[in-house]
Every structure is written in C-alpha cells, then in structure tokens.
Amino acid sequence: MTEENVNKTEEPKETILTWRIENAHLCWQKTGEELVSPTFAIDWLNESSWNLCFYPRGIQGEDSYTSYFIAQEKKNDTVANTGAKFELYLLAADGSKVLPENPQGFLSMKKHGMWGYSRFISWKTLMDENGSRYLPDETLTLCCRIWCEYERDMEKKKELVKLKAFARTRIRKEDIFQQMAIDLDESRNQKIGELKPILQECPIAKFIATLGETSNHKSLTIGIDVKKNEKIKSAVCELVLVDEERKALFWKNKYAWHEIIERENMVLSSHFPKNSEQYVPEETFAEKCLYLACQFVFTTGSTTQKIEKDDYGNNLDRFFEQRLSNSSGVKQEPSCLTASEALKSLFYDPLFHDATIKGRTAEFKVHEMVLSPRSEVFKKLLSERDRNTNLVQINNEDDDTLQKVIYFLYTDTIPDMHWEVAKKLYKAAIKYKIELLKEKCCTFIKKNLSSSNVSDIVVLTKNEKDDELKEYVTNFIIKNESDVFNSVEWSIFSKSNSVLAGEYMVAKYKMK
C-alpha cells in the first residue's frame, strides 16, 4: 500500500480522513471480503498508520448490510491509551453526513484490531435512486474523524487544530455500447446482437427478440443468453428501447449482471400495468423497426489507489478538466505543463482567443493559430471570417460533434468514443479534412465492426467515397457472409437499399 505522511504539524488533536471509491457500484467483493484504503500516516497519534476498510456485502453473518471500519495497520497498544475517538460516516451527494443506519454490531479496537460497524448501511439503501443520493458520479465518499478529546486544555481554551487527509481508490471499468435492430415485421426469433469485450473473441451474451401476438395485444420478448465469464467480477447492464429515429423512448431498465441467469427472458407489452417494469406503450408496436440500445459496464477487479494532497472531489477527470477555468480563487500549486497540456488548457480556458465558432445553439472560443495548421477547411473558414465580429457560423453540424472536433484539434484525443460518435466524427473528419481524426475513427470502426453494424459502414463508405474502408468492409462481409446476410440489421438495410445490398452480396463472386 502507498503510505505518506499527511499530518506534519505540532500537537494537532483532530484529523478527518476522506476516502473516495470511484465506480463503487461495481464493487465485486462477496460477504466477508473487504476493500482497503491506502494507508494514512498520522504523526500526532504516536506516529500510527491507519486503513479504512469497507465490506460492500458485509462481514460474515451481516450480508444484508455494508460494514465499515477503521483499522490500525500495525496494532500498537500505546494508541489505545491515548484516548483516541473515532467517528465513521459517509458523505451524501448534498454534502450531508450520513451516520450508521444500524449502530448495532459495534466492534472495539482492542478486541478485533479495528473500530467500526458491522451494520453500517444496507447495500440496497446505498443504491437507492440509482445511487444518486449516496453515490454521486458513481463515487462513494467514506470519512473518519479521529480526535483525542480528553487531552484538550479546556482552561486555556486552545482551539482544536483540524487537519484533513484524502485518498482515492478507482475501480477500473470497461464500457461496451451496442445498438441492435428489431424488425417488427418478423415474428420468428431474431438474433439481434451480442456483447463482446474488446480483448476477448467469444461473446459474453447474445440477444434474441421474439414478437408475440394474442387476440387483444402484442408483446415483445427480449431474451439474453449469458455465458458466464470468470474474468468479469461485477457488471451493470442498462437496456433502452427506442424507435427507429432514436427519438421516442419506450422502455428502459437496468440490471445487475450477477442477477441474470443463463437465459433471461423479458416480456414487454402494453397489457402490463403502467408502473410495471414490463410495460411499454401500445404505440411501440406501430413501429416498423425498434432499436435496443445496451450499455454494459463491467470490471475485472483491477483497481488503482493513492493518497492525494488535496480534495479533488468525486470525479478526478472532471476536476482536472475544469481546473484552469475554476474562478473560485483557490490557490493552485504551480506546475510545468507540457506542450500538449498547454494546448488542452487553451480549450478549457480560451485565453487570448481570436475567433468564435458558432454552432446551432452553442459558441466555441478558438485560436486561429491552433485550428488552421490542422485543418484546411477551418483555415479557410477562419481566414474569411468577418474581422469585426470574428465569428464563424457552422449550421450543418450538431453542437456535440462540433465540440468534439474542436477538442480533437487541441488535444488529439476523442472523449467518450462509441459507435455513433465514431460515425459522426468520421464524416466530420472528411468534411473538415482532418486526416488524423479520420484515421482514429477508422481504427475504432474496424475494431468494433460486427455483423449487426456493418450495414452502417456500407452506407458510410458509399456516401463518403472511401475506397480503403470500403475494401475492408467488403472483405469483412465475405468472411462473415452467413452472419451478416442473416442478421436483422442487414434485412432491414436491404429493404431500403436493395441495389447497394446486392452489390455486396455478389462481391464474393466478383473477386474470384
């Protein structure tokens, strides 16, 4: 464990330890298994070292609760004689202090080498309201106040010196986002898609859709065939059912992956009560095609952790993104930025900007010297701008895509990359002649190409006239012709693009 002296001051009497656990909803520990914080070294308390210990599913015999303790790293009897007091609590999203839900099950340090509660707060309570109350930004904040009450000099009324120490544990996660088409004109079982982690060849789940109909109502059954994977310690699967244009939301639900059995069937119908998890409105079945969007977030149990010098809040990434634009007046420690970090800082804090790019609703302050060398199109737009207003109007791009393009020109990175973003940025890269962005999007598309989404790229390469990517797609289709041509997505695609679909279906014979 990382150990660092966090309290070097003369005769302090109180320290508050704050431990943030990022992605805490993915805690995989079973009953009796703990997650341990980095080590806090407290000089004033006989130079002792401490760890906070969190049991997401409780200690043995308390599996209905989480358990939370503070433990001395090396048990030292001299500490027990100092009169040290401990208060354990967590911080809610509004900053309020949340004390143990059930104070029973108290354990003393002398007997067990730790102090705290075996029944701290139930996991169900912790996850209520999708974790928004106790897990803002999916981060659990646990605190411990340590003080020596009887040593205070009450006659001289010395103020208690208050110190703070911070630590963070990040549960590493991977996101898989998949959109699957459901043809409502097809009543047979439709294999609509599968989930496959990036570094694994075999899918961990396959999705099947079946349309049913009785005399008075229709139903849609979504089946999930799960293949258990020992590498996945914990996961959350969120499913969303939308219309073909991705505008109307018909159904949404979230599942803990360990609760899904080998074959799970979810029957959806307007026949169920409106407050039921299985209810969908009647207009759902008036569509010709639906899309089932699946976001699968999982961890393999890998973590990183460290002691922090300051309070960086729940989301460390967001903290550093906003750092330079923070106007709170808090003094920041001096640091030496690299050239790439300096350019990134200009994006968030556009000091000395000389132009404004106006999208449909948003405006972006930019620097001509950054954008012009990286894109011939932006160079032309900026050189021809009105010098009185320094404004460049771009109406043919949605604001989110435009922001990501500008961000890439400053940083060479693409935040929150997934399939739909890759397609939009690929088209934007060609439009604005940003070759590196095009290459990165192509790499992502090739890596994530599947039988269920290849029709998207068939259309994309036709519209953008990209021969290199078209050749890759053609070879993929030939290699996986059975899966591609029998997929629901290809069936829907070929109905509206029969000529284009036919070109690819005979491509195998043309290459002979």
C-alpha positions as CSV (number, residue, x, y, z in Angstrom):
1,M,0.0,0.0,0.0
2,T,1.0,3.6,-0.6
3,E,2.0,5.3,2.6
4,E,2.5,9.0,3.0
5,N,2.7,11.4,6.0
6,V,-0.3,13.6,5.6
7,N,-0.2,15.3,9.0
8,K,3.0,17.1,9.9
9,T,2.2,19.8,12.4
10,E,2.8,20.5,16.0
11,E,0.4,18.8,18.5
12,P,-2.8,18.6,16.4
13,K,-5.8,17.0,18.0
14,E,-8.1,16.1,15.1
15,T,-7.8,14.6,11.6
16,I,-10.6,13.9,9.2
17,L,-9.8,11.1,6.7
18,T,-11.7,11.1,3.4
19,W,-11.6,8.1,1.1
20,R,-13.3,8.2,-2.2
21,I,-14.1,5.0,-4.1
22,E,-14.8,5.6,-7.8
23,N,-17.2,3.3,-9.6
24,A,-18.3,2.0,-6.3
25,H,-21.5,0.5,-7.9
26,L,-19.1,-2.1,-9.4
27,C,-17.8,-3.4,-6.1
28,W,-17.5,-7.1,-6.6
29,Q,-16.5,-8.3,-3.1
30,K,-18.6,-11.1,-1.6
31,T,-19.7,-11.3,2.0
32,G,-16.6,-11.2,4.2
33,E,-14.4,-9.6,1.5
34,E,-13.1,-6.1,2.0
35,L,-11.9,-3.2,0.0
36,V,-9.0,-1.4,1.9
37,S,-7.9,2.2,1.5
38,P,-4.4,3.4,1.0
39,T,-2.5,3.9,4.3
40,F,-2.9,7.1,6.2
41,A,0.0,8.0,8.4
42,I,-0.9,10.2,11.5
43,D,2.2,11.6,13.2
44,W,0.4,13.2,16.1
45,L,-1.2,9.9,17.2
46,N,2.0,8.2,18.2
47,E,3.1,8.1,14.5
48,S,0.5,5.4,13.8
49,S,-0.8,4.3,10.4
50,W,-4.4,3.5,9.6
51,N,-6.6,2.0,6.9
52,L,-10.3,2.4,6.2
53,C,-11.9,-1.0,5.5
54,F,-15.2,-1.3,3.6
55,Y,-17.1,-4.5,3.2
56,P,-19.7,-3.9,0.3
57,R,-21.6,-7.1,1.2
58,G,-20.9,-7.0,4.9
59,I,-18.8,-9.2,7.2
60,Q,-19.7,-12.8,7.8
61,G,-23.3,-13.0,9.2
62,E,-24.2,-9.5,8.1
63,D,-24.8,-9.9,4.3
64,S,-27.8,-7.5,4.4
65,Y,-25.5,-4.6,5.3
66,T,-22.3,-3.0,4.3
67,S,-19.7,-3.0,7.0
68,Y,-17.2,-0.1,7.6
69,F,-14.2,0.0,10.0
70,I,-11.0,1.8,10.7
71,A,-8.1,-0.4,11.4
72,Q,-4.6,0.2,12.6
73,E,-2.1,-1.1,10.1
74,K,0.3,-2.3,12.9
75,K,-1.5,-2.8,16.2
76,N,0.0,-0.6,18.8
77,D,-1.2,-0.7,22.4
78,T,0.1,2.8,23.0
79,V,-2.5,4.2,20.7
80,A,-5.3,2.5,22.7
81,N,-4.1,4.5,25.7
82,T,-4.2,7.9,24.1
83,G,-7.9,8.4,24.5
84,A,-8.4,8.4,20.7
85,K,-12.0,8.7,19.5
86,F,-13.4,7.7,16.1
87,E,-16.5,8.8,14.2
88,L,-17.3,6.9,10.9
89,Y,-19.7,8.3,8.4
90,L,-20.3,8.8,4.6
91,L,-21.0,11.9,2.7
92,A,-24.2,12.1,0.7
93,A,-24.5,13.9,-2.6
94,D,-25.6,17.1,-0.9
95,G,-22.6,17.0,1.4
96,S,-24.6,16.0,4.5
97,K,-23.1,13.5,7.0
98,V,-24.7,10.0,7.0
99,L,-24.2,8.1,10.2
100,P,-24.5,4.3,10.6
101,E,-28.0,3.1,9.7
102,N,-27.9,0.5,12.4
103,P,-25.4,1.2,15.3
104,Q,-25.6,-2.4,16.5
105,G,-22.7,-4.6,15.7
106,F,-20.1,-2.2,17.1
107,L,-16.6,-3.7,17.3
108,S,-13.9,-2.3,19.5
109,M,-10.2,-1.9,18.5
110,K,-8.7,-3.8,21.4
111,K,-10.6,-7.0,20.8
112,H,-10.6,-7.1,17.0
113,G,-7.8,-4.7,15.9
114,M,-10.4,-2.4,14.3
115,W,-13.2,0.0,15.2
116,G,-16.5,0.5,13.4
117,Y,-19.8,-1.0,12.4
118,S,-20.8,-4.4,11.0
119,R,-24.2,-2.9,10.1
120,F,-23.3,0.4,8.6
121,I,-25.8,0.9,5.8
122,S,-27.6,-1.6,3.6
123,W,-26.4,-2.1,0.0
124,K,-30.0,-1.6,-1.1
125,T,-30.2,1.8,0.6
126,L,-26.8,2.7,-0.9
127,M,-28.0,2.0,-4.4
128,D,-31.5,3.6,-4.0
129,E,-32.5,6.1,-6.7
130,N,-29.7,4.6,-8.9
131,G,-27.2,5.7,-6.4
132,S,-27.8,9.4,-7.0
133,R,-28.1,10.2,-3.2
134,Y,-25.1,8.3,-1.9
135,L,-23.0,7.7,-5.0
136,P,-22.8,11.0,-6.9
137,D,-20.8,10.4,-10.1
138,E,-20.8,6.7,-9.0
139,T,-18.4,7.6,-6.2
140,L,-18.8,6.6,-2.6
141,T,-17.2,9.0,-0.1
142,L,-16.3,7.5,3.3
143,C,-15.0,9.6,6.1
144,C,-13.5,9.0,9.6
145,R,-12.9,11.7,12.2
146,I,-10.2,11.0,14.7
147,W,-9.5,13.1,17.8
148,C,-8.3,12.9,21.4
149,E,-10.9,14.6,23.4
150,Y,-9.6,14.4,26.9
151,E,-6.2,16.0,26.0
152,R,-7.8,19.3,25.2
153,D,-6.7,22.1,27.5
154,M,-10.1,23.4,28.5
155,E,-8.7,26.1,30.9
156,K,-6.6,27.8,28.2
157,K,-9.3,27.2,25.7
158,K,-6.9,26.1,23.0
159,E,-8.6,25.6,19.6
160,L,-8.6,22.2,18.2
161,V,-6.2,22.0,15.3
162,K,-8.1,20.4,12.4
163,L,-6.3,18.5,9.7
164,K,-7.5,16.7,6.7
165,A,-6.2,13.8,4.6
166,F,-7.5,12.4,1.3
167,A,-7.2,9.1,-0.5
168,R,-8.8,7.6,-3.6
169,T,-9.4,4.1,-4.9
170,R,-10.6,3.8,-8.5
171,I,-12.2,0.6,-9.7
172,R,-11.2,0.2,-13.3
173,K,-14.1,-0.3,-15.7
174,E,-14.8,-1.0,-19.4
175,D,-17.8,0.2,-21.3
176,I,-19.5,-1.7,-24.2
177,F,-22.2,0.1,-26.1
178,Q,-24.3,-1.8,-28.6
179,Q,-27.3,-0.9,-30.7
180,M,-29.4,-3.8,-32.0
181,A,-32.2,-3.5,-34.6
182,I,-35.5,-5.4,-34.1
183,D,-37.7,-5.9,-37.2
184,L,-41.3,-5.8,-36.1
185,D,-42.5,-7.4,-39.4
186,E,-40.6,-10.5,-38.4
187,S,-42.3,-12.8,-35.9
188,R,-39.7,-15.6,-35.7
189,N,-36.8,-15.5,-33.2
190,Q,-34.4,-12.8,-34.3
191,K,-30.7,-12.9,-33.3
192,I,-30.3,-9.2,-32.9
193,G,-26.8,-8.8,-31.5
194,E,-24.2,-9.8,-29.0
195,L,-21.8,-8.3,-26.4
196,K,-18.1,-8.9,-26.7
197,P,-15.4,-7.3,-24.6
198,I,-12.6,-5.7,-26.7
199,L,-9.9,-8.2,-25.8
200,Q,-12.0,-11.3,-26.0
201,E,-13.0,-13.4,-29.0
202,C,-16.1,-15.0,-27.5
203,P,-19.3,-13.0,-26.7
204,I,-20.4,-12.9,-23.2
205,A,-24.1,-12.5,-24.1
206,K,-26.3,-13.0,-27.2
207,F,-29.7,-11.2,-27.6
208,I,-32.8,-12.7,-29.2
209,A,-36.0,-10.8,-29.9
210,T,-39.4,-12.5,-30.5
211,L,-42.6,-10.8,-31.4
212,G,-45.8,-12.3,-30.0
213,E,-49.5,-11.6,-30.6
214,T,-52.8,-12.6,-29.0
215,S,-56.3,-11.6,-29.8
216,N,-56.1,-8.4,-27.8
217,H,-52.5,-7.3,-27.5
218,K,-48.9,-7.7,-28.9
219,S,-45.8,-8.5,-26.9
220,L,-42.0,-8.4,-27.4
221,T,-39.8,-10.9,-25.7
222,I,-36.1,-10.0,-25.3
223,G,-34.0,-13.0,-24.5
224,I,-30.5,-12.8,-23.2
225,D,-28.3,-15.9,-23.4
226,V,-25.5,-15.4,-20.9
227,K,-22.1,-17.1,-21.0
228,K,-20.5,-16.8,-17.6
229,N,-17.1,-15.2,-17.6
230,E,-14.9,-15.6,-14.6
231,K,-12.8,-12.5,-15.5
232,I,-15.8,-10.3,-15.1
233,K,-16.2,-9.6,-11.3
234,S,-19.1,-7.2,-11.5
235,A,-21.2,-5.6,-14.2
236,V,-24.3,-3.4,-14.8
237,C,-26.4,-3.8,-17.9
238,E,-28.7,-1.0,-19.0
239,L,-31.2,-1.6,-21.8
240,V,-33.2,1.1,-23.6
241,L,-35.8,0.5,-26.3
242,V,-36.3,3.4,-28.8
243,D,-37.9,4.0,-32.2
244,E,-36.0,3.8,-35.5
245,E,-35.1,7.5,-35.4
246,R,-33.9,7.2,-31.8
247,K,-36.3,10.0,-30.6
248,A,-39.0,8.1,-28.7
249,L,-38.1,6.2,-25.6
250,F,-40.4,3.2,-25.0
251,W,-38.7,1.3,-22.2
252,K,-35.7,1.4,-20.0
253,N,-34.3,-0.9,-17.3
254,K,-31.0,-1.6,-15.5
255,Y,-29.8,-5.0,-14.3
256,A,-27.0,-6.2,-12.0
257,W,-25.2,-8.7,-14.2
258,H,-24.9,-11.3,-11.4
259,E,-28.7,-11.4,-11.0
260,I,-29.2,-12.5,-14.7
261,I,-29.4,-16.3,-15.0
262,E,-28.0,-18.2,-18.0
263,R,-31.1,-17.5,-20.0
264,E,-33.2,-14.4,-19.2
265,N,-36.5,-13.6,-20.9
266,M,-38.0,-10.1,-20.6
267,V,-41.6,-10.0,-21.9
268,L,-42.7,-6.4,-22.8
269,S,-46.3,-5.4,-23.5
270,S,-48.9,-2.6,-23.1
271,H,-51.0,-5.2,-21.3
272,F,-49.0,-4.9,-18.1
273,P,-49.7,-2.2,-15.5
274,K,-48.0,1.2,-16.3
275,N,-45.9,1.1,-13.2
276,S,-44.6,-2.4,-14.2
277,E,-41.0,-3.0,-15.4
278,Q,-42.5,-4.9,-18.3
279,Y,-44.8,-2.1,-19.6
280,V,-44.4,-0.5,-23.0
281,P,-46.9,1.9,-24.6
282,E,-49.1,0.5,-27.3
283,E,-47.6,2.7,-30.0
284,T,-44.3,0.7,-29.6
285,F,-45.8,-1.9,-31.8
286,A,-46.9,0.6,-34.5
287,E,-43.2,1.0,-35.5
288,K,-41.6,-1.0,-38.3
289,C,-38.3,-1.2,-36.6
290,L,-37.1,-0.7,-33.0
291,Y,-33.6,-0.3,-31.6
292,L,-32.4,-1.9,-28.4
293,A,-29.5,0.0,-27.0
294,C,-27.4,-1.8,-24.5
295,Q,-24.7,-0.2,-22.3
296,F,-22.7,-2.8,-20.4
297,V,-20.3,-1.6,-17.8
298,F,-18.0,-4.1,-16.1
299,T,-14.8,-4.5,-14.1
300,T,-12.3,-7.4,-13.9
301,G,-11.4,-6.4,-10.4
302,S,-8.5,-4.2,-11.2
303,T,-8.0,-1.1,-9.0
304,T,-5.6,1.9,-8.6
305,Q,-5.3,3.9,-5.5
306,K,-3.2,6.7,-3.9
307,I,-3.0,9.3,-1.1
308,E,-4.0,12.8,-2.5
309,K,-2.6,16.1,-1.4
310,D,-5.9,17.9,-1.7
311,D,-9.6,17.4,-2.1
312,Y,-10.2,16.8,-5.8
313,G,-13.9,15.9,-5.5
314,N,-15.8,12.9,-6.8
315,N,-14.7,12.9,-10.4
316,L,-10.9,13.3,-10.7
317,D,-11.0,13.6,-14.5
318,R,-13.6,16.4,-14.4
319,F,-11.6,18.1,-11.7
320,F,-8.6,18.5,-13.9
321,E,-10.6,19.4,-16.9
322,Q,-12.2,22.3,-15.0
323,R,-9.1,23.2,-13.1
324,L,-7.9,26.1,-15.3
325,S,-11.4,27.6,-15.7
326,N,-12.0,27.5,-11.9
327,S,-12.7,31.0,-10.8
328,S,-13.2,30.2,-7.1
329,G,-9.9,32.0,-6.1
330,V,-8.4,28.8,-4.7
331,K,-4.6,29.0,-5.0
332,Q,-3.3,26.2,-7.2
333,E,0.1,24.6,-6.8
334,P,2.5,25.7,-9.6
335,S,3.1,23.1,-12.3
336,C,5.0,22.8,-15.5
337,L,2.7,22.0,-18.4
338,T,3.9,20.1,-21.5
339,A,3.1,21.5,-24.9
340,S,0.1,19.1,-25.3
341,E,-1.2,20.0,-21.8
342,A,-0.9,23.7,-22.6
343,L,-2.9,23.3,-25.8
344,K,-5.6,21.4,-23.9
345,S,-5.7,24.1,-21.3
346,L,-6.4,26.6,-24.0
347,F,-9.5,24.7,-25.0
348,Y,-10.9,24.9,-21.4
349,D,-9.6,28.4,-20.7
350,P,-9.5,30.1,-24.1
351,L,-7.2,33.0,-23.1
352,F,-6.4,35.3,-26.0
353,H,-8.9,33.6,-28.3
354,D,-9.2,35.4,-31.6
355,A,-12.3,33.8,-33.1
356,T,-15.7,32.3,-32.2
357,I,-17.2,29.4,-33.9
358,K,-21.0,29.4,-33.6
359,G,-22.9,26.2,-34.0
360,R,-26.6,25.7,-34.0
361,T,-27.0,26.8,-30.4
362,A,-23.5,26.8,-28.8
363,E,-20.5,29.0,-29.3
364,F,-16.8,27.9,-29.0
365,K,-13.9,30.3,-28.4
366,V,-11.0,29.2,-30.5
367,H,-7.5,30.2,-31.6
368,E,-6.7,30.5,-35.3
369,M,-3.1,29.5,-34.8
370,V,-4.3,26.2,-33.4
371,L,-7.0,25.2,-35.8
372,S,-5.6,26.5,-39.1
373,P,-2.5,24.3,-39.3
374,R,-4.6,21.2,-38.6
375,S,-7.5,21.6,-41.0
376,E,-7.5,23.2,-44.4
377,V,-11.3,23.8,-44.1
378,F,-11.0,25.6,-40.8
379,K,-8.1,27.6,-42.1
380,K,-10.3,28.8,-45.0
381,L,-13.3,29.5,-42.7
382,L,-11.2,31.4,-40.2
383,S,-9.3,33.4,-42.9
384,E,-12.6,34.5,-44.5
385,R,-14.3,35.4,-41.2
386,D,-15.8,38.9,-40.5
387,R,-12.9,40.7,-38.8
388,N,-15.4,42.9,-36.9
389,T,-17.2,40.1,-35.2
390,N,-14.5,37.4,-35.5
391,L,-17.5,35.0,-35.9
392,V,-17.6,31.8,-38.0
393,Q,-21.1,30.3,-38.4
394,I,-21.5,26.5,-38.8
395,N,-25.1,25.3,-39.0
396,N,-24.7,21.9,-40.7
397,E,-23.2,20.1,-37.7
398,D,-24.7,19.3,-34.3
399,D,-23.1,21.1,-31.4
400,D,-21.8,17.9,-29.7
401,T,-20.0,16.7,-32.8
402,L,-18.6,20.2,-33.5
403,Q,-17.3,20.4,-29.9
404,K,-15.6,17.0,-30.2
405,V,-14.0,18.0,-33.5
406,I,-12.6,21.3,-32.0
407,Y,-11.5,19.4,-28.8
408,F,-9.6,16.9,-31.0
409,L,-7.8,19.7,-32.9
410,Y,-6.5,20.9,-29.5
411,T,-5.7,17.5,-27.9
412,D,-5.6,14.7,-30.5
413,T,-8.0,12.8,-28.2
414,I,-11.6,11.7,-28.5
415,P,-13.5,11.6,-25.2
416,D,-16.4,9.1,-24.7
417,M,-15.8,7.3,-28.0
418,H,-18.5,4.8,-29.0
419,W,-20.1,3.6,-32.3
420,E,-22.4,6.6,-33.0
421,V,-19.7,9.1,-32.1
422,A,-17.2,7.3,-34.4
423,K,-19.6,7.5,-37.4
424,K,-20.3,11.2,-36.8
425,L,-16.6,12.1,-36.3
426,Y,-15.6,10.0,-39.3
427,K,-17.9,12.1,-41.5
428,A,-16.8,15.3,-39.9
429,A,-13.1,14.4,-40.4
430,I,-13.6,14.0,-44.1
431,K,-15.7,17.2,-44.3
432,Y,-13.1,19.3,-42.5
433,K,-10.1,17.4,-43.9
434,I,-8.6,16.2,-40.6
435,E,-6.7,13.1,-41.6
436,L,-5.6,12.0,-38.1
437,L,-9.2,12.2,-36.8
438,K,-10.3,10.1,-39.8
439,E,-7.6,7.5,-39.1
440,K,-8.6,7.2,-35.4
441,C,-12.2,6.8,-36.3
442,C,-11.4,4.2,-39.0
443,T,-9.3,2.2,-36.5
444,F,-12.2,2.3,-34.0
445,I,-14.7,1.3,-36.7
446,K,-12.6,-1.7,-37.9
447,K,-12.0,-2.9,-34.3
448,N,-15.7,-2.8,-33.5
449,L,-17.2,-3.9,-36.8
450,S,-19.8,-6.7,-36.5
451,S,-22.5,-8.5,-38.5
452,S,-25.1,-6.3,-36.8
453,N,-23.5,-2.9,-37.6
454,V,-21.6,-3.5,-40.9
455,S,-24.6,-2.1,-42.9
456,D,-24.0,1.3,-41.2
457,I,-20.5,1.4,-42.7
458,V,-21.6,0.2,-46.1
459,V,-23.8,3.3,-46.3
460,L,-21.0,5.5,-44.8
461,T,-18.3,4.4,-47.3
462,K,-20.8,4.9,-50.2
463,N,-21.6,8.5,-49.2
464,E,-18.0,9.4,-48.3
465,K,-16.4,7.5,-51.2
466,D,-13.7,5.9,-49.0
467,D,-12.2,3.1,-51.1
468,E,-9.8,1.9,-48.4
469,L,-12.5,1.4,-45.7
470,K,-14.9,0.0,-48.4
471,E,-12.4,-2.7,-49.2
472,Y,-12.0,-3.6,-45.5
473,V,-15.8,-3.8,-45.1
474,T,-16.2,-5.9,-48.3
475,N,-13.6,-8.4,-47.0
476,F,-15.3,-8.5,-43.6
477,I,-18.7,-9.3,-45.3
478,I,-17.2,-12.0,-47.4
479,K,-15.5,-13.6,-44.4
480,N,-18.7,-13.4,-42.3
481,E,-21.3,-13.6,-45.1
482,S,-23.6,-16.1,-43.2
483,D,-23.8,-14.0,-40.0
484,V,-24.1,-10.7,-42.0
485,F,-26.8,-11.7,-44.5
486,N,-28.9,-13.5,-41.9
487,S,-28.8,-10.6,-39.4
488,V,-31.9,-8.5,-38.7
489,E,-29.9,-5.3,-39.4
490,W,-29.0,-6.5,-43.0
491,S,-32.6,-7.5,-43.6
492,I,-33.8,-4.0,-42.7
493,F,-31.0,-2.4,-44.6
494,S,-31.6,-4.4,-47.8
495,K,-35.2,-3.4,-47.9
496,S,-34.4,0.2,-48.3
497,N,-31.0,-0.2,-50.1
498,S,-31.6,-3.2,-52.3
499,V,-29.2,-2.2,-55.1
500,L,-26.4,-1.4,-52.7
501,A,-27.0,-4.6,-50.7
502,G,-27.0,-6.6,-53.9
503,E,-23.5,-5.2,-54.8
504,Y,-22.1,-6.6,-51.6
505,M,-23.9,-9.9,-51.8
506,V,-22.3,-10.7,-55.2
507,A,-18.9,-9.2,-54.2
508,K,-17.6,-12.7,-53.3
509,Y,-18.1,-13.9,-56.9
510,K,-16.6,-10.7,-58.5
511,M,-13.4,-11.2,-56.6
512,K,-12.9,-14.8,-57.9
